[in-house]
Amino acid sequence: MSECLFCQINKGAIPSEKVYDSDGLFAIKDVNPQAPIHLLIIPKKHFSTILEIQEEDHELIGSIYSIANRLAKDNGLDQTGFRVVVNCGKEAGQSVFHIHYHLLGGRPFKWPPG
């Protein structure tokens, strides 16, 4: 999707502060952080929502959690706690329709969210 914000960031057409980059994923600092540490982990393959994930994508999607763990440890969140969030659809709060996982930490969170 050439007009997709995250596809454009992946291609380098829109600047971002990347904190991780591999063949299948990249992670950036959120431009509107909701916590002291707010990173977005984004697959390079375009999926509008998690409903588009197929069985052949399971390895890629699983790697998101490995990278979330690594980034959490790199930022000291493994000592205090963190949250990984993915929104699916407008009413759930999804505003960019390219799946992305929010890694949030550095402050206490409440339950239930939202």
N, C-alpha and C positions, 0 to 999 in steps of 0.2 A: 504494500500500500504506500504509494509514493507520498501522499499527503499526511500520513500518520506521523504524529509528533515524535513518538519513540523510534519509528523507522528512520526519520530524518536525523535524529540524534545519533543513532547507530551509524549512519552513513557519514556523519561529521558535518552535515549541512546546517545543523543547529548546535551551537556550543553548549557544553555541559561539563560538569566536574565529575569525570569518571573516577571511581574508586576501585573498579575491577573490570577486566575485559578478557574474554576468552572466545573460542570459536562459536559457542552457543549462547552465551549470556554476557550481559554487562550490567554494572551497577553504577548508579549515580547518586549524588546528593539531591534530595528533594528541594526544589526552589521555593516551596512553601512549607517548611518543616513544621510538624505538629509535635515534635519532641526534640530535645537537644541533639539526639542522633536520629536522623530520619533518612534512610537510604531506600532507593528503589532498585529492586533486582528484576531485570527485564530479559526475557528470552529474545534472541535476535529473530527467531521465526515469528511471524505475525500471527497472533491469535486474537480475535476481537474480544472474546470472553473465555473463561475457563470451560464453557460448554463446547468449545471447538477442539479441545484436547482429545486426541485419539490414542489408542493403545501404543502405537509406534512412537508417541511423544513422551511416554512414561519416564524413560531414562533422562531426557532433557529436563522434565519437570522435577524429577527427583533431585537432580543436581542443584536446583535452586536452593534446597534446604541445606545441602553441603556448603554452598557459598554463604548462605545466611549464617550458618554456624561459624564459618571462618571470619566473616565480617563482624559478627557479634564479639568474638574473641579478640579480634584486632582492635576493637573499640572499647574493650573492658566490660562489655555488657554481660558476659558469662558470669561475672561476679555479682551482679545486681538483678538481672532479669531483663527480658526484652519481649517484644511481641512481633509476630509475623502475621500480616494481614493481606488478604486478597479480596477485592470487591468484585462482584459479578452483577452487572446491570446498573442502570441509572438509580433505581430506588435503594440500592445497596451502597451508593456513593461512588460508583465508577464514573470518572469524568473523562478519562482517556481510554478509548476502546482498542487497546493493545494490552494484553494482560501484563500485570506487574505486581510484584510482591513488596509490600512496605515492611521494612525492618525498622522498628521504633524502639527507642530506649533512652535512658538517662533521666527518667522521671517516673514517679509512681503512676500507674494506670488504674482506672476504676472498672468495675464490672457491674452490669453489662455495658458494653461499649455503645457509642452512638446515641 
